Amino acid sequence: MLALDAPAIASRAEAGQFVMVKTSPGVTPLLRRPYSLFGILRDARGTPTGFSLLVKRVGVGSQLLYDASPGQVFPCLGPLGRPFVLAAAPARAWMVAAAWASRRFAALAEACRTRGIRPTLFYGARTAAELFCLDLFERAGADIVLATEDGSRGATGA
Ligand SMILES: Cc1cc2nc3c(=O)[nH]c(=O)nc-3n(C[C@H](O)[C@H](O)[C@H](O)COP(=O)(O)OP(=O)(O)OC[C@H]3O[C@@H](n4cnc5c(N)ncnc54)[C@H](O)[C@@H]3O)c2cc1C
């Protein structure tokens, strides 16, 4: 998880959007990498101060983000993409996520909570170790239904 200080982006961001991150100050890698906004970070008054990203290491760009040091700067473009459309309370929200795809839903669960909507998350992964950030969904008051392929947590998908 990478937390970035970015009040200008955070104040406009909505659940379901993403940013394009320049992962290196040099030319390699040249292209920005897309990352979903995982959580919106707020100060004690609730004012947005930044956002977090959940980063899976697959190549050069994600490795640079994974190795980030405190204070390092990563230019970001955003927020981009179409946000989720939220139902009005008391409607229910149903979210279906698989392991890394959960990164799009933490902000949505939080947005539901602030609108008085109790979300249900159907969350599957290969193993229990890949059920990332369960605590965040629990804190957002989500009902969570788990399933793993190997049966190490929740229902088995086999
Ligand atoms: C809208 C959007 C939102 C995204 N949000 C997130 C997010 O929140 N968190 C996150 O971790 N990723 C996210 N991704 C995927 C992320 O952009 C890529 O994993 C990232 O660009 C990889 O860059 P890299 O330089 O590390 O890999 P590269 O050096 O570009 O690729 C290295 C190797 O990994 C393969 N590869 C690239 N991406 C993936 C992948 N996602 N899974 C498996 N293999 C891959 C390539 O084919 C190549 O073989 C998102 C992608 C999109 C389009």
The ligand as an SDF file (V2000), in Angstrom:
LIG
                    3D

 53 58  0  0  0  0  0  0  0  0999 V2000
   -7.6030    1.4960  -14.9500 C   0  0  0  0  0  0  0  0  0  0  0  0
   -6.5370    0.6140  -14.3350 C   0  0  0  0  0  0  0  0  0  0  0  0
   -6.3760    0.5920  -12.9530 C   0  0  0  0  0  0  0  0  0  0  0  0
   -5.4060   -0.2200  -12.3770 C   0  0  0  0  0  0  0  0  0  0  0  0
   -5.2810   -0.2340  -11.0230 N   0  0  0  0  0  0  0  0  0  0  0  0
   -4.3290   -0.9850  -10.4540 C   0  0  0  0  0  0  0  0  0  0  0  0
   -4.1770   -1.0030   -9.0300 C   0  0  0  0  0  0  0  0  0  0  0  0
   -4.8950   -0.3450   -8.2880 O   0  0  0  0  0  0  0  0  0  0  0  0
   -3.1770   -1.7690   -8.5140 N   0  0  0  0  0  0  0  0  0  0  0  0
   -2.3530   -2.5300   -9.3140 C   0  0  0  0  0  0  0  0  0  0  0  0
   -1.4770   -3.2120   -8.7630 O   0  0  0  0  0  0  0  0  0  0  0  0
   -2.4660   -2.5210  -10.6510 N   0  0  0  0  0  0  0  0  0  0  0  0
   -3.4320   -1.7670  -11.2330 C   0  0  0  0  0  0  0  0  0  0  0  0
   -3.5520   -1.7660  -12.5940 N   0  0  0  0  0  0  0  0  0  0  0  0
   -2.5750   -2.5160  -13.3630 C   0  0  0  0  0  0  0  0  0  0  0  0
   -1.2710   -1.6940  -13.4280 C   0  0  0  0  0  0  0  0  0  0  0  0
   -1.4900   -0.5400  -14.2050 O   0  0  0  0  0  0  0  0  0  0  0  0
   -0.1660   -2.5280  -14.0470 C   0  0  0  0  0  0  0  0  0  0  0  0
    0.0860   -3.6250  -13.1940 O   0  0  0  0  0  0  0  0  0  0  0  0
    1.0920   -1.6850  -14.1940 C   0  0  0  0  0  0  0  0  0  0  0  0
    0.9060   -0.7710  -15.2430 O   0  0  0  0  0  0  0  0  0  0  0  0
    2.2810   -2.5680  -14.4780 C   0  0  0  0  0  0  0  0  0  0  0  0
    3.3670   -1.7270  -14.7280 O   0  0  0  0  0  0  0  0  0  0  0  0
    4.8490   -2.2960  -14.6090 P   0  0  0  0  0  0  0  0  0  0  0  0
    5.7420   -1.2520  -15.1710 O   0  0  0  0  0  0  0  0  0  0  0  0
    5.0950   -2.7680  -13.2190 O   0  0  0  0  0  0  0  0  0  0  0  0
    4.7990   -3.5950  -15.5290 O   0  0  0  0  0  0  0  0  0  0  0  0
    5.3650   -3.7060  -17.0260 P   0  0  0  0  0  0  0  0  0  0  0  0
    6.8510   -3.5910  -16.9750 O   0  0  0  0  0  0  0  0  0  0  0  0
    4.6070   -2.7720  -17.8970 O   0  0  0  0  0  0  0  0  0  0  0  0
    4.9530   -5.1900  -17.3410 O   0  0  0  0  0  0  0  0  0  0  0  0
    5.7890   -6.2760  -16.8560 C   0  0  0  0  0  0  0  0  0  0  0  0
    5.1480   -7.5910  -17.1990 C   0  0  0  0  0  0  0  0  0  0  0  0
    3.9730   -7.7720  -16.3810 O   0  0  0  0  0  0  0  0  0  0  0  0
    2.8280   -7.9550  -17.2080 C   0  0  0  0  0  0  0  0  0  0  0  0
    1.7640   -7.2060  -16.5520 N   0  0  0  0  0  0  0  0  0  0  0  0
    1.5070   -5.8900  -16.6410 C   0  0  0  0  0  0  0  0  0  0  0  0
    0.4620   -5.5640  -15.8610 N   0  0  0  0  0  0  0  0  0  0  0  0
    0.0560   -6.7110  -15.2450 C   0  0  0  0  0  0  0  0  0  0  0  0
   -0.9650   -7.0200  -14.3020 C   0  0  0  0  0  0  0  0  0  0  0  0
   -1.7820   -6.0750  -13.8090 N   0  0  0  0  0  0  0  0  0  0  0  0
   -1.0870   -8.3030  -13.8920 N   0  0  0  0  0  0  0  0  0  0  0  0
   -0.2660   -9.2650  -14.3540 C   0  0  0  0  0  0  0  0  0  0  0  0
    0.7310   -9.0250  -15.2480 N   0  0  0  0  0  0  0  0  0  0  0  0
    0.8800   -7.7750  -15.6860 C   0  0  0  0  0  0  0  0  0  0  0  0
    3.2050   -7.3800  -18.5780 C   0  0  0  0  0  0  0  0  0  0  0  0
    2.4680   -8.0170  -19.6010 O   0  0  0  0  0  0  0  0  0  0  0  0
    4.6790   -7.7120  -18.6560 C   0  0  0  0  0  0  0  0  0  0  0  0
    4.8800   -9.0420  -19.0650 O   0  0  0  0  0  0  0  0  0  0  0  0
   -4.5440   -0.9960  -13.1940 C   0  0  0  0  0  0  0  0  0  0  0  0
   -4.6940   -0.9580  -14.5800 C   0  0  0  0  0  0  0  0  0  0  0  0
   -5.6860   -0.1850  -15.1470 C   0  0  0  0  0  0  0  0  0  0  0  0
   -5.8520   -0.1700  -16.6520 C   0  0  0  0  0  0  0  0  0  0  0  0
  1  2  1  0
  2  3  1  0
  2 52  2  0
  3  4  2  0
  4  5  1  0
  4 50  1  0
  5  6  2  0
  6  7  1  0
  6 13  1  0
  7  8  2  0
  7  9  1  0
  9 10  1  0
 10 11  2  0
 10 12  1  0
 12 13  2  0
 13 14  1  0
 14 15  1  0
 14 50  1  0
 15 16  1  0
 16 17  1  0
 16 18  1  0
 18 19  1  0
 18 20  1  0
 20 21  1  0
 20 22  1  0
 22 23  1  0
 23 24  1  0
 24 25  2  0
 24 26  1  0
 24 27  1  0
 27 28  1  0
 28 29  2  0
 28 30  1  0
 28 31  1  0
 31 32  1  0
 32 33  1  0
 33 34  1  0
 33 48  1  0
 34 35  1  0
 35 36  1  0
 35 46  1  0
 36 37  1  0
 36 45  1  0
 37 38  2  0
 38 39  1  0
 39 40  1  0
 39 45  2  0
 40 41  1  0
 40 42  2  0
 42 43  1  0
 43 44  2  0
 44 45  1  0
 46 47  1  0
 46 48  1  0
 48 49  1  0
 50 51  2  0
 51 52  1  0
 52 53  1  0
M  END
$$$$
